[in-house]
């Protein structure tokens, strides 16, 4: 699933480890989500959204709409 | 990668159980050499002693899966275990028929556990290399 994690992280000058620490997950998890290799569960997606102060759909692209973008 | 609480507990318990396995195996082998082949109920109990720590490792793995809070790490562990299980069952099934038709020698059943651990290690290694080379990796 495409997402804006890398951009949002860069805007805040956070490393993957910084975000991982905030999410209480491993850096590998952040990397896997960021590169689209792993789709987070709904609770983790909400946690990510909370940390960036955004709605989930402002971070993750609806897979149904991915081809339109 | 910094180990979390569940991973530290898993590593510690596997190390303890493997130490127990080495001690149990060497003790039973030494006993059998000194007293002759194991027989009867007492022999069966002694013969089972080295199996107990290995069975314990499977229990530790199950507990780790429950305790691991990182969902991505947990899903990778499950994928690796599933691939290792598929490989092990395939090899054991094929070997069973080969043995059944007399074209392969008999192999002790406990080698299935060794094969499973080996397969899991290889899948983890492949996954790690695939990630380093930027190919994603299945598990």
N, CA and C atoms of all chains as a GROMACS GRO file, in nm:
protein
  624
    1UNK      N    1   0.085  -0.119   0.000
    1UNK     CA    2   0.000   0.000   0.000
    1UNK      C    3   0.089   0.125   0.000
    2UNK      N    4   0.065   0.214  -0.097
    2UNK     CA    5   0.145   0.337  -0.106
    2UNK      C    6   0.113   0.429   0.013
    3UNK      N    7   0.213   0.505   0.054
    3UNK     CA    8   0.192   0.595   0.167
    3UNK      C    9   0.289   0.712   0.162
    4UNK      N   10   0.266   0.810   0.248
    4UNK     CA   11   0.348   0.931   0.251
    4UNK      C   12   0.440   0.934   0.374
    5UNK      N   13   0.465   0.819   0.429
    5UNK     CA   14   0.544   0.814   0.554
    5UNK      C   15   0.681   0.881   0.539
    6UNK      N   16   0.750   0.851   0.428
    6UNK     CA   17   0.886   0.901   0.409
    6UNK      C   18   0.885   1.055   0.404
    7UNK      N   19   0.788   1.108   0.332
    7UNK     CA   20   0.778   1.254   0.318
    7UNK      C   21   0.745   1.318   0.453
    8UNK      N   22   0.647   1.260   0.522
    8UNK     CA   23   0.605   1.313   0.652
    8UNK      C   24   0.719   1.308   0.754
    9UNK      N   25   0.795   1.201   0.744
    9UNK     CA   26   0.910   1.184   0.834
    9UNK      C   27   1.016   1.289   0.802
   10UNK      N   28   1.042   1.308   0.673
   10UNK     CA   29   1.144   1.405   0.630
   10UNK      C   30   1.104   1.546   0.672
   11UNK      N   31   0.974   1.578   0.663
   11UNK     CA   32   0.925   1.711   0.703
   11UNK      C   33   0.956   1.741   0.850
   12UNK      N   34   0.957   1.634   0.930
   12UNK     CA   35   0.982   1.649   1.074
   12UNK      C   36   1.128   1.619   1.111
   13UNK      N   37   1.205   1.588   1.006
   13UNK     CA   38   1.347   1.557   1.027
   13UNK      C   39   1.367   1.437   1.120
   14UNK      N   40   1.278   1.337   1.106
   14UNK     CA   41   1.287   1.216   1.187
   14UNK      C   42   1.355   1.105   1.106
   15UNK      N   43   1.436   1.028   1.173
   15UNK     CA   44   1.492   0.908   1.110
   15UNK      C   45   1.388   0.796   1.123
   16UNK      N   46   1.412   0.686   1.053
   16UNK     CA   47   1.321   0.570   1.068
   16UNK      C   48   1.320   0.523   1.213
   17UNK      N   49   1.438   0.530   1.278
   17UNK     CA   50   1.447   0.485   1.418
   17UNK      C   51   1.366   0.577   1.509
   18UNK      N   52   1.370   0.710   1.480
   18UNK     CA   53   1.291   0.805   1.560
   18UNK      C   54   1.142   0.770   1.554
   19UNK      N   55   1.094   0.743   1.432
   19UNK     CA   56   0.953   0.708   1.416
   19UNK      C   57   0.922   0.573   1.481
   20UNK      N   58   1.017   0.479   1.464
   20UNK     CA   59   0.998   0.346   1.525
   20UNK      C   60   0.987   0.357   1.677
   21UNK      N   61   1.070   0.442   1.736
   21UNK     CA   62   1.065   0.462   1.883
   21UNK      C   63   0.931   0.519   1.926
   22UNK      N   64   0.880   0.614   1.846
   22UNK     CA   65   0.750   0.674   1.879
   22UNK      C   66   0.637   0.572   1.866
   23UNK      N   67   0.650   0.483   1.767
   23UNK     CA   68   0.546   0.381   1.743
   23UNK      C   69   0.563   0.257   1.830
   24UNK      N   70   0.679   0.248   1.898
   24UNK     CA   71   0.715   0.129   1.977
   24UNK      C   72   0.719   0.004   1.892
   25UNK      N   73   0.781   0.017   1.773
   25UNK     CA   74   0.804  -0.098   1.686
   25UNK      C   75   0.951  -0.094   1.644
   26UNK      N   76   0.994  -0.194   1.566
   26UNK     CA   77   1.133  -0.197   1.520
   26UNK      C   78   1.150  -0.104   1.399
   27UNK      N   79   1.276  -0.064   1.375
   27UNK     CA   80   1.305   0.018   1.257
   27UNK      C   81   1.270  -0.059   1.130
   28UNK      N   82   1.288  -0.192   1.133
   28UNK     CA   83   1.254  -0.275   1.018
   28UNK      C   84   1.106  -0.264   0.984
   29UNK      N   85   1.023  -0.251   1.087
   29UNK     CA   86   0.879  -0.238   1.064
   29UNK      C   87   0.849  -0.108   0.988
   30UNK      N   88   0.912   0.001   1.035
   30UNK     CA   89   0.890   0.131   0.970
   30UNK      C   90   0.937   0.123   0.825
   31UNK      N   91   1.054   0.064   0.805
   31UNK     CA   92   1.108   0.049   0.669
   31UNK      C   93   1.014  -0.032   0.580
   32UNK      N   94   0.961  -0.142   0.634
   32UNK     CA   95   0.872  -0.229   0.556
   32UNK      C   96   0.742  -0.158   0.520
   33UNK      N   97   0.689  -0.078   0.614
   33UNK     CA   98   0.565  -0.004   0.586
   33UNK      C   99   0.593   0.106   0.484
   34UNK      N  100   0.704   0.176   0.507
   34UNK     CA  101   0.740   0.289   0.419
   34UNK      C  102   0.760   0.246   0.273
   35UNK      N  103   0.820   0.130   0.255
   35UNK     CA  104   0.848   0.083   0.119
   35UNK      C  105   0.732   0.002   0.061
   36UNK      N  106   0.623  -0.009   0.136
   36UNK     CA  107   0.504  -0.078   0.085
   36UNK      C  108   0.514  -0.230   0.089
   37UNK      N  109   0.615  -0.282   0.160
   37UNK     CA  110   0.629  -0.428   0.170
   37UNK      C  111   0.535  -0.486   0.275
   38UNK      N  112   0.489  -0.402   0.366
   38UNK     CA  113   0.401  -0.449   0.473
   38UNK      C  114   0.290  -0.347   0.497
   39UNK      N  115   0.168  -0.397   0.500
   39UNK     CA  116   0.053  -0.310   0.530
   39UNK      C  117   0.023  -0.321   0.679
   40UNK      N  118   0.028  -0.208   0.750
   40UNK     CA  119   0.005  -0.215   0.896
   40UNK      C  120  -0.139  -0.250   0.929
   41UNK      N  121  -0.158  -0.305   1.049
   41UNK     CA  122  -0.294  -0.333   1.098
   41UNK      C  123  -0.364  -0.199   1.120
   42UNK      N  124  -0.493  -0.204   1.139
   42UNK     CA  125  -0.569  -0.082   1.163
   42UNK      C  126  -0.522  -0.010   1.290
   43UNK      N  127  -0.501  -0.083   1.403
   43UNK     CA  128  -0.453  -0.012   1.523
   43UNK      C  129  -0.319   0.060   1.500
   44UNK      N  130  -0.227  -0.005   1.426
   44UNK     CA  131  -0.097   0.058   1.400
   44UNK      C  132  -0.114   0.176   1.304
   45UNK      N  133  -0.201   0.162   1.207
   45UNK     CA  134  -0.226   0.273   1.113
   45UNK      C  135  -0.283   0.394   1.189
   46UNK      N  136  -0.372   0.368   1.285
   46UNK     CA  137  -0.428   0.477   1.366
   46UNK      C  138  -0.318   0.541   1.451
   47UNK      N  139  -0.228   0.459   1.502
   47UNK     CA  140  -0.118   0.511   1.584
   47UNK      C  141  -0.028   0.603   1.500
   48UNK      N  142  -0.001   0.558   1.376
   48UNK     CA  143   0.080   0.639   1.285
   48UNK      C  144   0.009   0.772   1.257
   49UNK      N  145  -0.121   0.763   1.232
   49UNK     CA  146  -0.200   0.883   1.203
   49UNK      C  147  -0.198   0.980   1.322
   50UNK      N  148  -0.210   0.925   1.443
   50UNK     CA  149  -0.207   1.007   1.564
   50UNK      C  150  -0.074   1.080   1.578
   51UNK      N  151   0.034   1.006   1.552
   51UNK     CA  152   0.168   1.065   1.569
   51UNK      C  153   0.189   1.182   1.472
   52UNK      N  154   0.137   1.169   1.350
   52UNK     CA  155   0.154   1.278   1.253
   52UNK      C  156   0.039   1.380   1.261
   53UNK      N  157  -0.060   1.350   1.342
   53UNK     CA  158  -0.172   1.443   1.357
   53UNK      C  159  -0.255   1.453   1.230
   54UNK      N  160  -0.265   1.343   1.158
   54UNK     CA  161  -0.340   1.342   1.032
   54UNK      C  162  -0.441   1.227   1.032
   55UNK      N  163  -0.532   1.230   0.935
   55UNK     CA  164  -0.625   1.117   0.917
   55UNK      C  165  -0.550   1.005   0.843
   56UNK      N  166  -0.596   0.882   0.862
   56UNK     CA  167  -0.529   0.768   0.797
   56UNK      C  168  -0.521   0.787   0.645
   57UNK      N  169  -0.630   0.833   0.586
   57UNK     CA  170  -0.632   0.846   0.439
   57UNK      C  171  -0.542   0.960   0.389
   58UNK      N  172  -0.494   1.044   0.481
   58UNK     CA  173  -0.400   1.149   0.441
   58UNK      C  174  -0.257   1.094   0.439
   59UNK      N  175  -0.240   0.973   0.491
   59UNK     CA  176  -0.108   0.910   0.496
   59UNK      C  177  -0.101   0.791   0.399
   60UNK      N  178  -0.205   0.709   0.403
   60UNK     CA  179  -0.208   0.588   0.318
   60UNK      C  180  -0.304   0.608   0.201
   61UNK      N  181  -0.262   0.556   0.084
   61UNK     CA  182  -0.346   0.566  -0.035
   61UNK      C  183  -0.441   0.447  -0.040
   62UNK      N  184  -0.565   0.474  -0.064
   62UNK     CA  185  -0.664   0.366  -0.080
   62UNK      C  186  -0.618   0.278  -0.196
   63UNK      N  187  -0.593   0.147  -0.172
   63UNK     CA  188  -0.542   0.060  -0.280
   63UNK      C  189  -0.630   0.061  -0.405
   64UNK      N  190  -0.759   0.083  -0.386
   64UNK     CA  191  -0.851   0.085  -0.501
   64UNK      C  192  -0.823   0.205  -0.591
   65UNK      N  193  -0.764   0.310  -0.532
   65UNK     CA  194  -0.740   0.432  -0.609
   65UNK      C  195  -0.594   0.444  -0.654
   66UNK      N  196  -0.512   0.346  -0.618
   66UNK     CA  197  -0.369   0.356  -0.648
   66UNK      C  198  -0.340   0.372  -0.796
   67UNK      N  199  -0.416   0.302  -0.882
   67UNK     CA  200  -0.391   0.309  -1.026
   67UNK      C  201  -0.432   0.444  -1.086
   68UNK      N  202  -0.519   0.515  -1.011
   68UNK     CA  203  -0.565   0.645  -1.061
   68UNK      C  204  -0.461   0.754  -1.038
   69UNK      N  205  -0.361   0.725  -0.952
   69UNK     CA  206  -0.267   0.831  -0.914
   69UNK      C  207  -0.134   0.821  -0.989
   70UNK      N  208   1.976  -0.481   1.514
   70UNK     CA  209   1.840  -0.456   1.564
   70UNK      C  210   1.835  -0.477   1.714
   71UNK      N  211   1.784  -0.378   1.786
   71UNK     CA  212   1.774  -0.388   1.932
   71UNK      C  213   1.662  -0.484   1.968
   72UNK      N  214   1.694  -0.583   2.053
   72UNK     CA  215   1.593  -0.684   2.088
   72UNK      C  216   1.494  -0.627   2.189
   73UNK      N  217   1.366  -0.654   2.169
   73UNK     CA  218   1.266  -0.611   2.268
   73UNK      C  219   1.255  -0.718   2.378
   74UNK      N  220   1.163  -0.696   2.472
   74UNK     CA  221   1.153  -0.784   2.589
   74UNK      C  222   1.121  -0.928   2.548
   75UNK      N  223   1.027  -0.944   2.454
   75UNK     CA  224   0.988  -1.078   2.409
   75UNK      C  225   1.104  -1.150   2.341
   76UNK      N  226   1.180  -1.075   2.260
   76UNK     CA  227   1.294  -1.136   2.190
   76UNK      C  228   1.405  -1.176   2.287
   77UNK      N  229   1.430  -1.090   2.388
   77UNK     CA  230   1.532  -1.123   2.488
   77UNK      C  231   1.494  -1.250   2.564
   78UNK      N  232   1.363  -1.258   2.602
   78UNK     CA  233   1.314  -1.374   2.676
   78UNK      C  234   1.325  -1.499   2.590
   79UNK      N  235   1.290  -1.486   2.462
   79UNK     CA  236   1.297  -1.599   2.368
   79UNK      C  237   1.442  -1.647   2.354
   80UNK      N  238   1.535  -1.554   2.331
   80UNK     CA  239   1.676  -1.590   2.316
   80UNK      C  240   1.730  -1.659   2.441
   81UNK      N  241   1.695  -1.602   2.557
   81UNK     CA  242   1.743  -1.659   2.685
   81UNK      C  243   1.690  -1.801   2.705
   82UNK      N  244   1.559  -1.819   2.681
   82UNK     CA  245   1.497  -1.950   2.705
   82UNK      C  246   1.546  -2.057   2.606
   83UNK      N  247   1.567  -2.017   2.479
   83UNK     CA  248   1.619  -2.113   2.380
   83UNK      C  249   1.760  -2.156   2.420
   84UNK      N  250   1.841  -2.059   2.467
   84UNK     CA  251   1.978  -2.090   2.511
   84UNK      C  252   1.976  -2.188   2.629
   85UNK      N  253   1.888  -2.163   2.724
   85UNK     CA  254   1.877  -2.250   2.842
   85UNK      C  255   1.834  -2.391   2.798
   86UNK      N  256   1.734  -2.398   2.711
   86UNK     CA  257   1.683  -2.529   2.666
   86UNK      C  258   1.788  -2.605   2.584
   87UNK      N  259   1.863  -2.533   2.501
   87UNK     CA  260   1.967  -2.600   2.421
   87UNK      C  261   2.080  -2.652   2.510
   88UNK      N  262   2.111  -2.577   2.615
   88UNK     CA  263   2.210  -2.623   2.713
   88UNK      C  264   2.158  -2.750   2.781
   89UNK      N  265   2.028  -2.747   2.816
   89UNK     CA  266   1.964  -2.864   2.877
   89UNK      C  267   1.966  -2.983   2.783
   90UNK      N  268   1.948  -2.957   2.654
   90UNK     CA  269   1.949  -3.064   2.554
   90UNK      C  270   2.086  -3.132   2.549
   91UNK      N  271   2.192  -3.050   2.545
   91UNK     CA  272   2.329  -3.104   2.538
   91UNK      C  273   2.358  -3.188   2.663
   92UNK      N  274   2.319  -3.134   2.779
   92UNK     CA  275   2.343  -3.206   2.905
   92UNK      C  276   2.264  -3.337   2.907
   93UNK      N  277   2.134  -3.332   2.869
   93UNK     CA  278   2.049  -3.452   2.870
   93UNK      C  279   2.102  -3.558   2.774
   94UNK      N  280   2.139  -3.514   2.653
   94UNK     CA  281   2.185  -3.609   2.552
   94UNK      C  282   2.315  -3.677   2.594
   95UNK      N  283   2.413  -3.597   2.638
   95UNK     CA  284   2.542  -3.655   2.679
   95UNK      C  285   2.524  -3.746   2.801
   96UNK      N  286   2.435  -3.708   2.892
   96UNK     CA  287   2.412  -3.790   3.012
   96UNK      C  288   2.350  -3.924   2.975
   97UNK      N  289   2.249  -3.922   2.886
   97UNK     CA  290   2.182  -4.048   2.848
   97UNK      C  291   2.276  -4.136   2.767
   98UNK      N  292   2.354  -4.075   2.676
   98UNK     CA  293   2.449  -4.153   2.595
   98UNK      C  294   2.554  -4.217   2.687
   99UNK      N  295   2.605  -4.139   2.783
   99UNK     CA  296   2.705  -4.191   2.878
   99UNK      C  297   2.646  -4.306   2.960
  100UNK      N  298   2.520  -4.286   3.004
  100UNK     CA  299   2.452  -4.391   3.084
  100UNK      C  300   2.436  -4.519   3.001
  101UNK      N  301   2.391  -4.502   2.874
  101UNK     CA  302   2.367  -4.618   2.788
  101UNK      C  303   2.497  -4.693   2.758
  102UNK      N  304   2.605  -4.618   2.745
  102UNK     CA  305   2.735  -4.683   2.718
  102UNK      C  306   2.781  -4.764   2.840
  103UNK      N  307   2.751  -4.712   2.958
  103UNK     CA  308   2.794  -4.778   3.081
  103UNK      C  309   2.705  -4.895   3.122
  104UNK      N  310   2.574  -4.884   3.090
  104UNK     CA  311   2.479  -4.985   3.137
  104UNK      C  312   2.418  -5.070   3.027
  105UNK      N  313   2.462  -5.052   2.903
  105UNK     CA  314   2.405  -5.130   2.792
  105UNK      C  315   2.280  -5.062   2.738
  106UNK      N  316   2.216  -5.124   2.635
  106UNK     CA  317   2.098  -5.064   2.571
  106UNK      C  318   1.987  -5.035   2.672
  107UNK      N  319   1.914  -4.924   2.648
  107UNK     CA  320   1.803  -4.886   2.737
  107UNK      C  321   1.686  -4.981   2.715
  108UNK      N  322   1.622  -5.022   2.825
  108UNK     CA  323   1.509  -5.117   2.814
  108UNK      C  324   1.396  -5.077   2.908
  109UNK      N  325   1.273  -5.117   2.872
  109UNK     CA  326   1.158  -5.102   2.960
  109UNK      C  327   1.116  -4.957   2.980
  110UNK      N  328   1.031  -4.939   3.082
  110UNK     CA  329   0.975  -4.806   3.110
  110UNK      C  330   1.085  -4.708   3.148
  111UNK      N  331   1.179  -4.756   3.228
  111UNK     CA  332   1.290  -4.668   3.270
  111UNK      C  333   1.372  -4.623   3.148
  112UNK      N  334   1.394  -4.718   3.058
  112UNK     CA  335   1.469  -4.688   2.935
  112UNK      C  336   1.395  -4.586   2.849
  113UNK      N  337   1.262  -4.602   2.842
  113UNK     CA  338   1.181  -4.509   2.762
  113UNK      C  339   1.189  -4.368   2.818
  114UNK      N  340   1.181  -4.358   2.952
  114UNK     CA  341   1.190  -4.226   3.016
  114UNK      C  342   1.326  -4.162   2.987
  115UNK      N  343   1.432  -4.243   3.002
  115UNK     CA  344   1.566  -4.189   2.976
  115UNK      C  345   1.582  -4.148   2.830
  116UNK      N  346   1.528  -4.231   2.739
  116UNK     CA  347   1.539  -4.201   2.596
  116UNK      C  348   1.465  -4.074   2.559
  117UNK      N  349   1.358  -4.044   2.634
  117UNK     CA  350   1.278  -3.923   2.605
  117UNK      C  351   1.342  -3.795   2.659
  118UNK      N  352   1.436  -3.809   2.753
  118UNK     CA  353   1.493  -3.689   2.817
  118UNK      C  354   1.549  -3.587   2.718
  119UNK      N  355   1.629  -3.630   2.616
  119UNK     CA  356   1.682  -3.529   2.522
  119UNK      C  357   1.573  -3.464   2.436
  120UNK      N  358   1.458  -3.532   2.422
  120UNK     CA  359   1.349  -3.476   2.340
  120UNK      C  360   1.279  -3.361   2.411
  121UNK      N  361   1.276  -3.366   2.545
  121UNK     CA  362   1.199  -3.266   2.621
  121UNK      C  363   1.244  -3.121   2.596
  122UNK      N  364   1.378  -3.092   2.597
  122UNK     CA  365   1.418  -2.952   2.571
  122UNK      C  366   1.381  -2.908   2.428
  123UNK      N  367   1.386  -3.000   2.333
  123UNK     CA  368   1.350  -2.964   2.194
  123UNK      C  369   1.201  -2.930   2.188
  124UNK      N  370   1.119  -3.012   2.254
  124UNK     CA  371   0.975  -2.984   2.260
  124UNK      C  372   0.953  -2.850   2.330
  125UNK      N  373   1.036  -2.826   2.432
  125UNK     CA  374   1.028  -2.698   2.504
  125UNK      C  375   1.053  -2.578   2.412
  126UNK      N  376   1.145  -2.594   2.315
  126UNK     CA  377   1.174  -2.485   2.221
  126UNK      C  378   1.050  -2.449   2.140
  127UNK      N  379   0.972  -2.551   2.101
  127UNK     CA  380   0.849  -2.523   2.027
  127UNK      C  381   0.750  -2.445   2.115
  128UNK      N  382   0.748  -2.480   2.244
  128UNK     CA  383   0.663  -2.407   2.338
  128UNK      C  384   0.709  -2.262   2.354
  129UNK      N  385   0.843  -2.244   2.359
  129UNK     CA  386   0.899  -2.109   2.372
  129UNK      C  387   0.864  -2.026   2.248
  130UNK      N  388   0.867  -2.091   2.132
  130UNK     CA  389   0.831  -2.022   2.007
  130UNK      C  390   0.685  -1.977   2.011
  131UNK      N  391   0.598  -2.064   2.061
  131UNK     CA  392   0.456  -2.031   2.070
  131UNK      C  393   0.435  -1.912   2.164
  132UNK      N  394   0.505  -1.914   2.278
  132UNK     CA  395   0.492  -1.803   2.373
  132UNK      C  396   0.546  -1.672   2.313
  133UNK      N  397   0.657  -1.685   2.238
  133UNK     CA  398   0.715  -1.566   2.173
  133UNK      C  399   0.615  -1.502   2.077
  134UNK      N  400   0.544  -1.587   2.002
  134UNK     CA  401   0.445  -1.535   1.907
  134UNK      C  402   0.333  -1.459   1.979
  135UNK      N  403   0.300  -1.504   2.099
  135UNK     CA  404   0.195  -1.436   2.177
  135UNK      C  405   0.249  -1.305   2.234
  136UNK      N  406   0.376  -1.308   2.278
  136UNK     CA  407   0.432  -1.192   2.348
  136UNK      C  408   0.488  -1.084   2.255
  137UNK      N  409   0.526  -1.122   2.131
  137UNK     CA  410   0.589  -1.024   2.041
  137UNK      C  411   0.488  -0.914   2.007
  138UNK      N  412   0.525  -0.790   2.042
  138UNK     CA  413   0.432  -0.678   2.023
  138UNK      C  414   0.449  -0.612   1.886
  139UNK      N  415   0.561  -0.638   1.819
  139UNK     CA  416   0.586  -0.578   1.687
  139UNK      C  417   0.518  -0.666   1.580
  140UNK      N  418   0.408  -0.617   1.524
  140UNK     CA  419   0.328  -0.702   1.434
  140UNK      C  420   0.403  -0.743   1.307
  141UNK      N  421   0.492  -0.656   1.259
  141UNK     CA  422   0.568  -0.690   1.137
  141UNK      C  423   0.667  -0.804   1.166
  142UNK      N  424   0.738  -0.792   1.278
  142UNK     CA  425   0.834  -0.896   1.318
  142UNK      C  426   0.760  -1.028   1.340
  143UNK      N  427   0.642  -1.019   1.404
  143UNK     CA  428   0.561  -1.138   1.430
  143UNK      C  429   0.516  -1.203   1.299
  144UNK      N  430   0.473  -1.122   1.204
  144UNK     CA  431   0.426  -1.179   1.077
  144UNK      C  432   0.541  -1.244   1.001
  145UNK      N  433   0.662  -1.184   1.010
  145UNK     CA  434   0.779  -1.245   0.945
  145UNK      C  435   0.811  -1.380   1.007
  146UNK      N  436   0.804  -1.385   1.139
  146UNK     CA  437   0.833  -1.510   1.213
  146UNK      C  438   0.734  -1.619   1.171
  147UNK      N  439   0.606  -1.581   1.162
  147UNK     CA  440   0.502  -1.677   1.122
  147UNK      C  441   0.526  -1.726   0.978
  148UNK      N  442   0.558  -1.633   0.890
  148UNK     CA  443   0.584  -1.671   0.750
  148UNK      C  444   0.702  -1.768   0.740
  149UNK      N  445   0.809  -1.736   0.815
  149UNK     CA  446   0.928  -1.823   0.814
  149UNK      C  447   0.892  -1.962   0.867
  150UNK      N  448   0.813  -1.967   0.974
  150UNK     CA  449   0.774  -2.095   1.032
  150UNK      C  450   0.686  -2.174   0.935
  151UNK      N  451   0.598  -2.104   0.864
  151UNK     CA  452   0.510  -2.173   0.769
  151UNK      C  453   0.589  -2.230   0.651
  152UNK      N  454   0.683  -2.152   0.600
  152UNK     CA  455   0.765  -2.200   0.488
  152UNK      C  456   0.850  -2.320   0.534
  153UNK      N  457   0.909  -2.308   0.654
  153UNK     CA  458   0.990  -2.418   0.708
  153UNK      C  459   0.905  -2.542   0.729
  154UNK      N  460   0.782  -2.523   0.775
  154UNK     CA  461   0.691  -2.637   0.796
  154UNK      C  462   0.659  -2.704   0.662
  155UNK      N  463   0.629  -2.625   0.561
  155UNK     CA  464   0.599  -2.679   0.428
  155UNK      C  465   0.717  -2.757   0.371
  156UNK      N  466   0.837  -2.699   0.385
  156UNK     CA  467   0.958  -2.766   0.335
  156UNK      C  468   0.981  -2.898   0.409
  157UNK      N  469   0.970  -2.892   0.542
  157UNK     CA  470   0.995  -3.011   0.624
  157UNK      C  471   0.894  -3.122   0.593
  158UNK      N  472   0.766  -3.086   0.586
  158UNK     CA  473   0.663  -3.188   0.556
  158UNK      C  474   0.684  -3.247   0.417
  159UNK      N  475   0.724  -3.164   0.322
  159UNK     CA  476   0.747  -3.213   0.186
  159UNK      C  477   0.863  -3.313   0.184
  160UNK      N  478   0.974  -3.274   0.248
  160UNK     CA  479   1.092  -3.362   0.250
  160UNK      C  480   1.059  -3.492   0.323
  161UNK      N  481   0.990  -3.481   0.438
  161UNK     CA  482   0.957  -3.601   0.517
  161UNK      C  483   0.862  -3.694   0.439
  162UNK      N  484   0.765  -3.635   0.370
  162UNK     CA  485   0.672  -3.718   0.291
  162UNK      C  486   0.747  -3.790   0.179
  163UNK      N  487   0.829  -3.714   0.107
  163UNK     CA  488   0.905  -3.773  -0.004
  163UNK      C  489   0.999  -3.882   0.048
  164UNK      N  490   1.068  -3.850   0.160
  164UNK     CA  491   1.164  -3.947   0.217
  164UNK      C  492   1.091  -4.073   0.264
  165UNK      N  493   0.972  -4.055   0.321
  165UNK     CA  494   0.894  -4.169   0.370
  165UNK      C  495   0.863  -4.268   0.258
  166UNK      N  496   0.825  -4.216   0.142
  166UNK     CA  497   0.795  -4.304   0.029
  166UNK      C  498   0.923  -4.370  -0.025
  167UNK      N  499   1.032  -4.290  -0.031
  167UNK     CA  500   1.160  -4.346  -0.076
  167UNK      C  501   1.203  -4.462   0.014
  168UNK      N  502   1.186  -4.439   0.145
  168UNK     CA  503   1.223  -4.540   0.244
  168UNK      C  504   1.130  -4.661   0.232
  169UNK      N  505   1.001  -4.631   0.213
  169UNK     CA  506   0.899  -4.735   0.202
  169UNK      C  507   0.927  -4.832   0.086
  170UNK      N  508   0.976  -4.776  -0.024
  170UNK     CA  509   1.004  -4.858  -0.143
  170UNK      C  510   1.149  -4.906  -0.147
  171UNK      N  511   1.219  -4.885  -0.037
  171UNK     CA  512   1.352  -4.942  -0.023
  171UNK      C  513   1.462  -4.875  -0.104
  172UNK      N  514   1.441  -4.751  -0.146
  172UNK     CA  515   1.546  -4.682  -0.224
  172UNK      C  516   1.619  -4.574  -0.143
  173UNK      N  517   1.583  -4.564  -0.016
  173UNK     CA  518   1.654  -4.471   0.072
  173UNK      C  519   1.668  -4.536   0.209
  174UNK      N  520   1.777  -4.504   0.280
  174UNK     CA  521   1.797  -4.565   0.412
  174UNK      C  522   1.702  -4.506   0.516
  175UNK      N  523   1.687  -4.576   0.628
  175UNK     CA  524   1.601  -4.526   0.736
  175UNK      C  525   1.665  -4.405   0.803
  176UNK      N  526   1.582  -4.308   0.832
  176UNK     CA  527   1.629  -4.188   0.903
  176UNK      C  528   1.542  -4.171   1.028
  177UNK      N  529   1.605  -4.143   1.141
  177UNK     CA  530   1.530  -4.124   1.265
  177UNK      C  531   1.436  -4.005   1.254
  178UNK      N  532   1.317  -4.018   1.311
  178UNK     CA  533   1.212  -3.916   1.297
  178UNK      C  534   1.254  -3.781   1.355
  179UNK      N  535   1.344  -3.782   1.457
  179UNK     CA  536   1.381  -3.653   1.518
  179UNK      C  537   1.457  -3.562   1.421
  180UNK      N  538   1.502  -3.620   1.309
  180UNK     CA  539   1.568  -3.534   1.210
  180UNK      C  540   1.469  -3.434   1.150
  181UNK      N  541   1.339  -3.460   1.162
  181UNK     CA  542   1.238  -3.366   1.112
  181UNK      C  543   1.252  -3.231   1.184
  182UNK      N  544   1.276  -3.237   1.316
  182UNK     CA  545   1.292  -3.113   1.394
  182UNK      C  546   1.419  -3.039   1.350
  183UNK      N  547   1.527  -3.115   1.330
  183UNK     CA  548   1.654  -3.054   1.286
  183UNK      C  549   1.633  -2.988   1.150
  184UNK      N  550   1.564  -3.061   1.060
  184UNK     CA  551   1.536  -3.008   0.927
  184UNK      C  552   1.452  -2.881   0.936
  185UNK      N  553   1.353  -2.881   1.026
  185UNK     CA  554   1.264  -2.764   1.042
  185UNK      C  555   1.343  -2.643   1.090
  186UNK      N  556   1.428  -2.664   1.191
  186UNK     CA  557   1.509  -2.551   1.242
  186UNK      C  558   1.604  -2.501   1.134
  187UNK      N  559   1.664  -2.594   1.060
  187UNK     CA  560   1.755  -2.557   0.951
  187UNK      C  561   1.683  -2.478   0.842
  188UNK      N  562   1.562  -2.526   0.805
  188UNK     CA  563   1.483  -2.460   0.702
  188UNK      C  564   1.444  -2.320   0.747
  189UNK      N  565   1.406  -2.307   0.874
  189UNK     CA  566   1.368  -2.176   0.925
  189UNK      C  567   1.486  -2.079   0.921
  190UNK      N  568   1.604  -2.130   0.954
  190UNK     CA  569   1.725  -2.048   0.949
  190UNK      C  570   1.756  -2.003   0.807
  191UNK      N  571   1.741  -2.096   0.712
  191UNK     CA  572   1.770  -2.063   0.572
  191UNK      C  573   1.671  -1.960   0.517
  192UNK      N  574   1.543  -1.976   0.554
  192UNK     CA  575   1.440  -1.880   0.509
  192UNK      C  576   1.470  -1.742   0.568
  193UNK      N  577   1.510  -1.739   0.696
  193UNK     CA  578   1.543  -1.611   0.761
  193UNK      C  579   1.664  -1.547   0.692
  194UNK      N  580   1.762  -1.629   0.658
  194UNK     CA  581   1.882  -1.578   0.590
  194UNK      C  582   1.847  -1.523   0.452
  195UNK      N  583   1.765  -1.599   0.379
  195UNK     CA  584   1.722  -1.556   0.245
  195UNK      C  585   1.646  -1.424   0.255
  196UNK      N  586   1.557  -1.416   0.353
  196UNK     CA  587   1.475  -1.296   0.372
  196UNK      C  588   1.563  -1.176   0.402
  197UNK      N  589   1.664  -1.198   0.487
  197UNK     CA  590   1.756  -1.091   0.526
  197UNK      C  591   1.837  -1.043   0.405
  198UNK      N  592   1.890  -1.139   0.328
  198UNK     CA  593   1.969  -1.104   0.209
  198UNK      C  594   1.882  -1.032   0.106
  199UNK      N  595   1.758  -1.080   0.089
  199UNK     CA  596   1.666  -1.019  -0.009
  199UNK      C  597   1.639  -0.874   0.029
  200UNK      N  598   1.623  -0.849   0.160
  200UNK     CA  599   1.597  -0.711   0.205
  200UNK      C  600   1.720  -0.624   0.181
  201UNK      N  601   1.840  -0.681   0.210
  201UNK     CA  602   1.963  -0.604   0.191
  201UNK      C  603   1.984  -0.570   0.044
  202UNK      N  604   1.943  -0.663  -0.044
  202UNK     CA  605   1.961  -0.642  -0.188
  202UNK      C  606   1.842  -0.567  -0.248
  203UNK      N  607   1.745  -0.532  -0.160
  203UNK     CA  608   1.631  -0.452  -0.206
  203UNK      C  609   1.529  -0.528  -0.285
  204UNK      N  610   1.519  -0.659  -0.262
  204UNK     CA  611   1.421  -0.739  -0.337
  204UNK      C  612   1.299  -0.776  -0.254
  205UNK      N  613   1.288  -0.720  -0.137
  205UNK     CA  614   1.168  -0.743  -0.055
  205UNK      C  615   1.177  -0.866   0.032
  206UNK      N  616   1.180  -0.985  -0.026
  206UNK     CA  617   1.186  -1.108   0.054
  206UNK      C  618   1.047  -1.158   0.087
  207UNK      N  619   1.031  -1.290   0.079
  207UNK     CA  620   0.899  -1.350   0.102
  207UNK      C  621   0.860  -1.347   0.248
  208UNK      N  622   0.959  -1.359   0.337
  208UNK     CA  623   0.927  -1.370   0.479
  208UNK      C  624   1.002  -1.269   0.562
   0.00000   0.00000   0.00000
